[in-house]
Amino acid sequence: MKKMFSVIVLLMVMFLTACGVPNPSKEASNESGSKPDSQTETKEITIAANGGKIEKLIRDELGPKFKEKYGITINYVAGSSNEILTKVQLQKDNPQIDIAMYDSPVAVRAVEEGLTEAITKDSITGLGNIDERYLIDEHSVPVLGYSVAVGYNTDIFKENGWKPIVSWNDLVSSDYNGMTAFPDVSSNSGFTMFLSLAKANGGGIDNMQPGLDKGKELAAYSDTFYKNSTQIQPAMQQGAAVTVQASYTIAGLHDAGVPVKMVIPKEGAPLQAIVATVVKNSPNKKAAEEFINYLVEEESQKKIAEIAFYPVVKNVKLPENYESIIGFKENDPVYTPDFAGIAKIQSEWTEKWTKEATPELGKKVKK
């Protein structure tokens, strides 16, 4: 009889197991709705960020070291901030990118569209070491710092006896007759120049018209506006005297042999950053957070500083060879822009500049 009872009990257990009766221990581990521990077994993650020196840094330097430490391979997708945002938008329902890195103004748009995960100090332990001037919100971690400012050819200025640039308004000068390499308004540097001209003439985010009026004068002494930094470098190498670019691009011009120096105008220049975000619903959130945390560790920030980005953590300095070219002093008027405000007006005023300022190109250039 006992034997018969044991057989019946065994059959009942097998039946219940086959029917999928929950395992209490498994249920308890997933009560919070979090993903299972297989998250920690991620073998690869995909990062989308700018090409050029940033891609080389992550592919050749930081990515391999991260793999050695965590066993996770970094796949890289190169593109501009706007191109990356478009990819993330299109993949919203099925993300293929785990970390999207944007310029600060584009990051604000990504957050507003719900395309990013919130980040906490528990997941990114290095947040506490970041210079507060680079922080923008709880969804974005600053990784590579920079400013958008004026760069000028010191040899050309000396040869012509031109006065040093001290104001954004100094960019408008007949002296530079066709010798400018100013960025197009569609780029981050170009719109920053537009906003800076507005601020220098009593305007700002709430009143961009003074910047547009000054922009028309600026255009008249310029042959063209350049779409990106890859076009600006040869222009500066071939005799352009003045530009407006990101500090790391100005440093790159110096590395390429252009005798260039950065100026922070008296009205100020914005501190910005390329920030890292975890894409909403990334299947590899934990691994993505680990890599972002790795990017703000001291050793990684030293490597970042070596390629002329401002380190975003407090205890790492810009190397001496770049300090004299793109460094700024403690009393230089750098500031954190209102990125949310910029995001609201950028499209409208980009269109106005394109319609009103761009057609003025070259009208006062003497051939």
Beta strands, then each sheet from edge to edge (+ up, - down):
strand 1: 44-49
strand 2: 73-78
strand 3: 99-103
strand 4: 141-153
strand 5: 180-181
strand 6: 242-246
strand 7: 260-263
strand 8: 269-278
strand 9: 334-335
sheet 1: 2+ 1+ 3+ 8- 4+ 6- 5-
sheet 2: 2+ 1+ 3+ 8- 9-
sheet 3: 2+ 1+ 3+ 8- 4+ 7-
end
